[in-house]
Amino acid sequence: MSNGPCVVQVASYHGKSHQKRWHRCFRGDSRQECHLFIDMAVADVVADDPLASLLAQEQARENFRIYKLWGMA
């Protein structure tokens, strides 16, 4: 897996059908930097129970994806 520039995208849901749309929210110089951004964003998701917090954080991670910027080295 290449470690070049990447973009983090976040999903939003629209309409009655909850159609998923992706929006750029962060550009990093490496996949590691993008993963750290997602980790920091998801760390704020908490619940009363520690196990519920872990589940909520995992569900929040599903709304992020990392997109490789091709041709930009």
ROGU-672106 format. One record per atom (N, C-alpha, C): x, z, y; residue number from 1; residue in three letters. Coordinates in nm, 4 decimals, always signed. Example, Ala and Ser with C-alpha at 12.3 -4.5 7.8 and 13.67 -1.06 7.14 Angstrom:
2
<keti east="+1.3190" up="+0.7800" north="-0.5690" num="1" residuo="Ala"/>
<keti east="+1.2300" up="+0.7800" north="-0.4500" num="1" residuo="Ala"/>
<keti east="+1.3200" up="+0.7800" north="-0.3300" num="1" residuo="Ala"/>
<keti east="+1.2850" up="+0.7080" north="-0.2250" num="2" residuo="Ser"/>
<keti east="+1.3670" up="+0.7140" north="-0.1060" num="2" residuo="Ser"/>
<keti east="+1.2900" up="+0.7870" north="+0.0030" num="2" residuo="Ser"/>
# end
This chain:
73
<keti east="+0.0839" up="+0.0000" north="-0.1176" num="1" residuo="Met"/>
<keti east="+0.0000" up="+0.0000" north="+0.0000" num="1" residuo="Met"/>
<keti east="+0.0885" up="+0.0000" north="+0.1240" num="1" residuo="Met"/>
<keti east="+0.0571" up="-0.0860" north="+0.2161" num="2" residuo="Ser"/>
<keti east="+0.1354" up="-0.0989" north="+0.3382" num="2" residuo="Ser"/>
<keti east="+0.1062" up="+0.0170" north="+0.4326" num="2" residuo="Ser"/>
<keti east="+0.2037" up="+0.0462" north="+0.5172" num="3" residuo="Asn"/>
<keti east="+0.1888" up="+0.1589" north="+0.6082" num="3" residuo="Asn"/>
<keti east="+0.1955" up="+0.1118" north="+0.7533" num="3" residuo="Asn"/>
<keti east="+0.1384" up="-0.0047" north="+0.7830" num="4" residuo="Gly"/>
<keti east="+0.1391" up="-0.0594" north="+0.9180" num="4" residuo="Gly"/>
<keti east="+0.0246" up="-0.0062" north="+1.0009" num="4" residuo="Gly"/>
<keti east="+0.0024" up="-0.0655" north="+1.1183" num="5" residuo="Pro"/>
<keti east="-0.1038" up="-0.0199" north="+1.2077" num="5" residuo="Pro"/>
<keti east="-0.2417" up="-0.0310" north="+1.1428" num="5" residuo="Pro"/>
<keti east="-0.3247" up="+0.0695" north="+1.1670" num="6" residuo="Cys"/>
<keti east="-0.4587" up="+0.0768" north="+1.1091" num="6" residuo="Cys"/>
<keti east="-0.5582" up="+0.1255" north="+1.2135" num="6" residuo="Cys"/>
<keti east="-0.6852" up="+0.1028" north="+1.1852" num="7" residuo="Val"/>
<keti east="-0.7938" up="+0.1498" north="+1.2703" num="7" residuo="Val"/>
<keti east="-0.8864" up="+0.2359" north="+1.1851" num="7" residuo="Val"/>
<keti east="-0.9297" up="+0.3488" north="+1.2415" num="8" residuo="Val"/>
<keti east="-1.0300" up="+0.4315" north="+1.1765" num="8" residuo="Val"/>
<keti east="-1.1655" up="+0.3898" north="+1.2317" num="8" residuo="Val"/>
<keti east="-1.2588" up="+0.3682" north="+1.1410" num="9" residuo="Gln"/>
<keti east="-1.3943" up="+0.3336" north="+1.1810" num="9" residuo="Gln"/>
<keti east="-1.4885" up="+0.4429" north="+1.1338" num="9" residuo="Gln"/>
<keti east="-1.5932" up="+0.4678" north="+1.2128" num="10" residuo="Val"/>
<keti east="-1.6939" up="+0.5673" north="+1.1787" num="10" residuo="Val"/>
<keti east="-1.8287" up="+0.4969" north="+1.1685" num="10" residuo="Val"/>
<keti east="-1.9101" up="+0.5421" north="+1.0750" num="11" residuo="Ala"/>
<keti east="-2.0410" up="+0.4803" north="+1.0520" num="11" residuo="Ala"/>
<keti east="-2.1477" up="+0.5472" north="+1.1378" num="11" residuo="Ala"/>
<keti east="-2.2422" up="+0.4668" north="+1.1816" num="12" residuo="Ser"/>
<keti east="-2.3628" up="+0.5192" north="+1.2433" num="12" residuo="Ser"/>
<keti east="-2.4807" up="+0.4513" north="+1.1739" num="12" residuo="Ser"/>
<keti east="-2.5933" up="+0.5185" north="+1.1731" num="13" residuo="Tyr"/>
<keti east="-2.7101" up="+0.4698" north="+1.1006" num="13" residuo="Tyr"/>
<keti east="-2.8200" up="+0.4364" north="+1.2001" num="13" residuo="Tyr"/>
<keti east="-2.8859" up="+0.3202" north="+1.1794" num="14" residuo="His"/>
<keti east="-2.9820" up="+0.2690" north="+1.2764" num="14" residuo="His"/>
<keti east="-3.1137" up="+0.2330" north="+1.2097" num="14" residuo="His"/>
<keti east="-3.2218" up="+0.2576" north="+1.2822" num="15" residuo="Gly"/>
<keti east="-3.3537" up="+0.2130" north="+1.2389" num="15" residuo="Gly"/>
<keti east="-3.4108" up="+0.2908" north="+1.1224" num="15" residuo="Gly"/>
<keti east="-3.5307" up="+0.2500" north="+1.0828" num="16" residuo="Lys"/>
<keti east="-3.5995" up="+0.3169" north="+0.9729" num="16" residuo="Lys"/>
<keti east="-3.5278" up="+0.2962" north="+0.8403" num="16" residuo="Lys"/>
<keti east="-3.4592" up="+0.1838" north="+0.8278" num="17" residuo="Ser"/>
<keti east="-3.3881" up="+0.1549" north="+0.7028" num="17" residuo="Ser"/>
<keti east="-3.2506" up="+0.2215" north="+0.6983" num="17" residuo="Ser"/>
<keti east="-3.2115" up="+0.2873" north="+0.8073" num="18" residuo="His"/>
<keti east="-3.0802" up="+0.3536" north="+0.8178" num="18" residuo="His"/>
<keti east="-2.9664" up="+0.2563" north="+0.7883" num="18" residuo="His"/>
<keti east="-2.9741" up="+0.1389" north="+0.8492" num="19" residuo="Gln"/>
<keti east="-2.8684" up="+0.0396" north="+0.8339" num="19" residuo="Gln"/>
<keti east="-2.7375" up="+0.0965" north="+0.8878" num="19" residuo="Gln"/>
<keti east="-2.6315" up="+0.0827" north="+0.8099" num="20" residuo="Lys"/>
<keti east="-2.5009" up="+0.1378" north="+0.8471" num="20" residuo="Lys"/>
<keti east="-2.4255" up="+0.0359" north="+0.9326" num="20" residuo="Lys"/>
<keti east="-2.3734" up="+0.0824" north="+1.0464" num="21" residuo="Arg"/>
<keti east="-2.2874" up="+0.0015" north="+1.1321" num="21" residuo="Arg"/>
<keti east="-2.1571" up="+0.0768" north="+1.1524" num="21" residuo="Arg"/>
<keti east="-2.0480" up="+0.0006" north="+1.1602" num="22" residuo="Trp"/>
<keti east="-1.9152" up="+0.0598" north="+1.1734" num="22" residuo="Trp"/>
<keti east="-1.8625" up="+0.0398" north="+1.3146" num="22" residuo="Trp"/>
<keti east="-1.8014" up="+0.1464" north="+1.3705" num="23" residuo="His"/>
<keti east="-1.7479" up="+0.1442" north="+1.5061" num="23" residuo="His"/>
<keti east="-1.6045" up="+0.1969" north="+1.5037" num="23" residuo="His"/>
<keti east="-1.5157" up="+0.1296" north="+1.5773" num="24" residuo="Arg"/>
<keti east="-1.3776" up="+0.1772" north="+1.5872" num="24" residuo="Arg"/>
<keti east="-1.3737" up="+0.3047" north="+1.6695" num="24" residuo="Arg"/>
<keti east="-1.2964" up="+0.4022" north="+1.6214" num="25" residuo="Cys"/>
<keti east="-1.2864" up="+0.5275" north="+1.6966" num="25" residuo="Cys"/>
<keti east="-1.1416" up="+0.5732" north="+1.7160" num="25" residuo="Cys"/>
<keti east="-1.0462" up="+0.5119" north="+1.6442" num="26" residuo="Phe"/>
<keti east="-0.9076" up="+0.5557" north="+1.6565" num="26" residuo="Phe"/>
<keti east="-0.8164" up="+0.4460" north="+1.6044" num="26" residuo="Phe"/>
<keti east="-0.7035" up="+0.4264" north="+1.6699" num="27" residuo="Arg"/>
<keti east="-0.6018" up="+0.3329" north="+1.6218" num="27" residuo="Arg"/>
<keti east="-0.4730" up="+0.4099" north="+1.6003" num="27" residuo="Arg"/>
<keti east="-0.4191" up="+0.3996" north="+1.4801" num="28" residuo="Gly"/>
<keti east="-0.2959" up="+0.4694" north="+1.4467" num="28" residuo="Gly"/>
<keti east="-0.1862" up="+0.3735" north="+1.4063" num="28" residuo="Gly"/>
<keti east="-0.0641" up="+0.4215" north="+1.4119" num="29" residuo="Asp"/>
<keti east="+0.0508" up="+0.3401" north="+1.3745" num="29" residuo="Asp"/>
<keti east="+0.0742" up="+0.3364" north="+1.2243" num="29" residuo="Asp"/>
<keti east="+0.0061" up="+0.4253" north="+1.1490" num="30" residuo="Ser"/>
<keti east="+0.0232" up="+0.4295" north="+1.0040" num="30" residuo="Ser"/>
<keti east="-0.1039" up="+0.4836" north="+0.9399" num="30" residuo="Ser"/>
<keti east="-0.1154" up="+0.4631" north="+0.8079" num="31" residuo="Arg"/>
<keti east="-0.2302" up="+0.5181" north="+0.7342" num="31" residuo="Arg"/>
<keti east="-0.2274" up="+0.6708" north="+0.7382" num="31" residuo="Arg"/>
<keti east="-0.1088" up="+0.7295" north="+0.7341" num="32" residuo="Gln"/>
<keti east="-0.0978" up="+0.8754" north="+0.7394" num="32" residuo="Gln"/>
<keti east="-0.1563" up="+0.9294" north="+0.8692" num="32" residuo="Gln"/>
<keti east="-0.1257" up="+0.8641" north="+0.9807" num="33" residuo="Glu"/>
<keti east="-0.1788" up="+0.9066" north="+1.1101" num="33" residuo="Glu"/>
<keti east="-0.3312" up="+0.8958" north="+1.1115" num="33" residuo="Glu"/>
<keti east="-0.3842" up="+0.7894" north="+1.0514" num="34" residuo="Cys"/>
<keti east="-0.5292" up="+0.7724" north="+1.0450" num="34" residuo="Cys"/>
<keti east="-0.5940" up="+0.8787" north="+0.9566" num="34" residuo="Cys"/>
<keti east="-0.5293" up="+0.9114" north="+0.8439" num="35" residuo="His"/>
<keti east="-0.5812" up="+1.0171" north="+0.7565" num="35" residuo="His"/>
<keti east="-0.5799" up="+1.1519" north="+0.8281" num="35" residuo="His"/>
<keti east="-0.4764" up="+1.1792" north="+0.9069" num="36" residuo="Leu"/>
<keti east="-0.4708" up="+1.3042" north="+0.9835" num="36" residuo="Leu"/>
<keti east="-0.5841" up="+1.3112" north="+1.0856" num="36" residuo="Leu"/>
<keti east="-0.6149" up="+1.1980" north="+1.1503" num="37" residuo="Phe"/>
<keti east="-0.7259" up="+1.1941" north="+1.2451" num="37" residuo="Phe"/>
<keti east="-0.8574" up="+1.2281" north="+1.1748" num="37" residuo="Phe"/>
<keti east="-0.8805" up="+1.1696" north="+1.0578" num="38" residuo="Ile"/>
<keti east="-1.0033" up="+1.1982" north="+0.9828" num="38" residuo="Ile"/>
<keti east="-1.0066" up="+1.3443" north="+0.9414" num="38" residuo="Ile"/>
<keti east="-0.8939" up="+1.3977" north="+0.8951" num="39" residuo="Asp"/>
<keti east="-0.8870" up="+1.5389" north="+0.8554" num="39" residuo="Asp"/>
<keti east="-0.9234" up="+1.6311" north="+0.9710" num="39" residuo="Asp"/>
<keti east="-0.8723" up="+1.6009" north="+1.0903" num="40" residuo="Met"/>
<keti east="-0.9032" up="+1.6846" north="+1.2070" num="40" residuo="Met"/>
<keti east="-1.0504" up="+1.6735" north="+1.2456" num="40" residuo="Met"/>
<keti east="-1.1066" up="+1.5532" north="+1.2364" num="41" residuo="Ala"/>
<keti east="-1.2473" up="+1.5340" north="+1.2716" num="41" residuo="Ala"/>
<keti east="-1.3384" up="+1.6054" north="+1.1723" num="41" residuo="Ala"/>
<keti east="-1.3049" up="+1.6014" north="+1.0455" num="42" residuo="Val"/>
<keti east="-1.3884" up="+1.6603" north="+0.9413" num="42" residuo="Val"/>
<keti east="-1.3710" up="+1.8122" north="+0.9360" num="42" residuo="Val"/>
<keti east="-1.2575" up="+1.8637" north="+0.9820" num="43" residuo="Ala"/>
<keti east="-1.2318" up="+2.0079" north="+0.9774" num="43" residuo="Ala"/>
<keti east="-1.3324" up="+2.0868" north="+1.0600" num="43" residuo="Ala"/>
<keti east="-1.3949" up="+2.0239" north="+1.1584" num="44" residuo="Asp"/>
<keti east="-1.4924" up="+2.0931" north="+1.2419" num="44" residuo="Asp"/>
<keti east="-1.6276" up="+2.1100" north="+1.1740" num="44" residuo="Asp"/>
<keti east="-1.6488" up="+2.0428" north="+1.0606" num="45" residuo="Val"/>
<keti east="-1.7746" up="+2.0541" north="+0.9873" num="45" residuo="Val"/>
<keti east="-1.7686" up="+2.1806" north="+0.9026" num="45" residuo="Val"/>
<keti east="-1.8536" up="+2.2777" north="+0.9349" num="46" residuo="Val"/>
<keti east="-1.8539" up="+2.4040" north="+0.8611" num="46" residuo="Val"/>
<keti east="-1.9972" up="+2.4432" north="+0.8254" num="46" residuo="Val"/>
<keti east="-2.0084" up="+2.5269" north="+0.7241" num="47" residuo="Ala"/>
<keti east="-2.1362" up="+2.5840" north="+0.6829" num="47" residuo="Ala"/>
<keti east="-2.1136" up="+2.7331" north="+0.6585" num="47" residuo="Ala"/>
<keti east="-2.2208" up="+2.8047" north="+0.6299" num="48" residuo="Asp"/>
<keti east="-2.2100" up="+2.9489" north="+0.6080" num="48" residuo="Asp"/>
<keti east="-2.1287" up="+2.9819" north="+0.4829" num="48" residuo="Asp"/>
<keti east="-2.1481" up="+2.9061" north="+0.3787" num="49" residuo="Asp"/>
<keti east="-2.0803" up="+2.9292" north="+0.2514" num="49" residuo="Asp"/>
<keti east="-1.9560" up="+2.8398" north="+0.2423" num="49" residuo="Asp"/>
<keti east="-1.8416" up="+2.8935" north="+0.2005" num="50" residuo="Pro"/>
<keti east="-1.7200" up="+2.8112" north="+0.1910" num="50" residuo="Pro"/>
<keti east="-1.7365" up="+2.6884" north="+0.1002" num="50" residuo="Pro"/>
<keti east="-1.8055" up="+2.7035" north="-0.0128" num="51" residuo="Leu"/>
<keti east="-1.8265" up="+2.5891" north="-0.1006" num="51" residuo="Leu"/>
<keti east="-1.9164" up="+2.4848" north="-0.0356" num="51" residuo="Leu"/>
<keti east="-2.0166" up="+2.5305" north="+0.0379" num="52" residuo="Ala"/>
<keti east="-2.1038" up="+2.4378" north="+0.1099" num="52" residuo="Ala"/>
<keti east="-2.0257" up="+2.3649" north="+0.2189" num="52" residuo="Ala"/>
<keti east="-1.9290" up="+2.4336" north="+0.2801" num="53" residuo="Ser"/>
<keti east="-1.8449" up="+2.3699" north="+0.3811" num="53" residuo="Ser"/>
<keti east="-1.7628" up="+2.2576" north="+0.3197" num="53" residuo="Ser"/>
<keti east="-1.7066" up="+2.2816" north="+0.2016" num="54" residuo="Leu"/>
<keti east="-1.6285" up="+2.1780" north="+0.1344" num="54" residuo="Leu"/>
<keti east="-1.7145" up="+2.0564" north="+0.1021" num="54" residuo="Leu"/>
<keti east="-1.8362" up="+2.0808" north="+0.0554" num="55" residuo="Leu"/>
<keti east="-1.9274" up="+1.9712" north="+0.0238" num="55" residuo="Leu"/>
<keti east="-1.9658" up="+1.8949" north="+0.1506" num="55" residuo="Leu"/>
<keti east="-1.9945" up="+1.9683" north="+0.2575" num="56" residuo="Ala"/>
<keti east="-2.0316" up="+1.9043" north="+0.3845" num="56" residuo="Ala"/>
<keti east="-1.9146" up="+1.8218" north="+0.4392" num="56" residuo="Ala"/>
<keti east="-1.7929" up="+1.8730" north="+0.4258" num="57" residuo="Gln"/>
<keti east="-1.6763" up="+1.7992" north="+0.4728" num="57" residuo="Gln"/>
<keti east="-1.6557" up="+1.6720" north="+0.3908" num="57" residuo="Gln"/>
<keti east="-1.6770" up="+1.6807" north="+0.2590" num="58" residuo="Glu"/>
<keti east="-1.6619" up="+1.5627" north="+0.1747" num="58" residuo="Glu"/>
<keti east="-1.7669" up="+1.4572" north="+0.2097" num="58" residuo="Glu"/>
<keti east="-1.8893" up="+1.5005" north="+0.2374" num="59" residuo="Gln"/>
<keti east="-1.9938" up="+1.4068" north="+0.2779" num="59" residuo="Gln"/>
<keti east="-1.9611" up="+1.3442" north="+0.4134" num="59" residuo="Gln"/>
<keti east="-1.9010" up="+1.4209" north="+0.5030" num="60" residuo="Ala"/>
<keti east="-1.8625" up="+1.3678" north="+0.6336" num="60" residuo="Ala"/>
<keti east="-1.7525" up="+1.2627" north="+0.6194" num="60" residuo="Ala"/>
<keti east="-1.6603" up="+1.2830" north="+0.5245" num="61" residuo="Arg"/>
<keti east="-1.5527" up="+1.1859" north="+0.5010" num="61" residuo="Arg"/>
<keti east="-1.6073" up="+1.0485" north="+0.4600" num="61" residuo="Arg"/>
<keti east="-1.7230" up="+1.0465" north="+0.3964" num="62" residuo="Glu"/>
<keti east="-1.7814" up="+0.9203" north="+0.3516" num="62" residuo="Glu"/>
<keti east="-1.8232" up="+0.8319" north="+0.4691" num="62" residuo="Glu"/>
<keti east="-1.8294" up="+0.8888" north="+0.5891" num="63" residuo="Asn"/>
<keti east="-1.8683" up="+0.8124" north="+0.7071" num="63" residuo="Asn"/>
<keti east="-1.7482" up="+0.7568" north="+0.7833" num="63" residuo="Asn"/>
<keti east="-1.6296" up="+0.7690" north="+0.7261" num="64" residuo="Phe"/>
<keti east="-1.5080" up="+0.7141" north="+0.7858" num="64" residuo="Phe"/>
<keti east="-1.4466" up="+0.6128" north="+0.6905" num="64" residuo="Phe"/>
<keti east="-1.3799" up="+0.5137" north="+0.7473" num="65" residuo="Arg"/>
<keti east="-1.2986" up="+0.4233" north="+0.6668" num="65" residuo="Arg"/>
<keti east="-1.1789" up="+0.3790" north="+0.7494" num="65" residuo="Arg"/>
<keti east="-1.0733" up="+0.3391" north="+0.6788" num="66" residuo="Ile"/>
<keti east="-0.9497" up="+0.2937" north="+0.7434" num="66" residuo="Ile"/>
<keti east="-0.9381" up="+0.1441" north="+0.7201" num="66" residuo="Ile"/>
<keti east="-0.9165" up="+0.0714" north="+0.8279" num="67" residuo="Tyr"/>
<keti east="-0.9116" up="-0.0737" north="+0.8248" num="67" residuo="Tyr"/>
<keti east="-0.7725" up="-0.1177" north="+0.8660" num="67" residuo="Tyr"/>
<keti east="-0.7058" up="-0.1930" north="+0.7817" num="68" residuo="Lys"/>
<keti east="-0.5694" up="-0.2411" north="+0.8084" num="68" residuo="Lys"/>
<keti east="-0.5718" up="-0.3505" north="+0.9150" num="68" residuo="Lys"/>
<keti east="-0.4830" up="-0.3401" north="+1.0131" num="69" residuo="Leu"/>
<keti east="-0.4681" up="-0.4449" north="+1.1144" num="69" residuo="Leu"/>
<keti east="-0.3628" up="-0.5421" north="+1.0645" num="69" residuo="Leu"/>
<keti east="-0.4045" up="-0.6557" north="+1.0146" num="70" residuo="Trp"/>
<keti east="-0.3135" up="-0.7555" north="+0.9598" num="70" residuo="Trp"/>
<keti east="-0.2409" up="-0.8295" north="+1.0701" num="70" residuo="Trp"/>
<keti east="-0.1181" up="-0.8645" north="+1.0446" num="71" residuo="Gly"/>
<keti east="-0.0397" up="-0.9438" north="+1.1377" num="71" residuo="Gly"/>
<keti east="+0.0165" up="-0.8655" north="+1.2536" num="71" residuo="Gly"/>
<keti east="+0.0073" up="-0.7331" north="+1.2494" num="72" residuo="Met"/>
<keti east="+0.0605" up="-0.6489" north="+1.3578" num="72" residuo="Met"/>
<keti east="+0.1633" up="-0.5552" north="+1.2972" num="72" residuo="Met"/>
<keti east="+0.2883" up="-0.5906" north="+1.3053" num="73" residuo="Ala"/>
<keti east="+0.3927" up="-0.5070" north="+1.2451" num="73" residuo="Ala"/>
<keti east="+0.4688" up="-0.4316" north="+1.3510" num="73" residuo="Ala"/>
# end
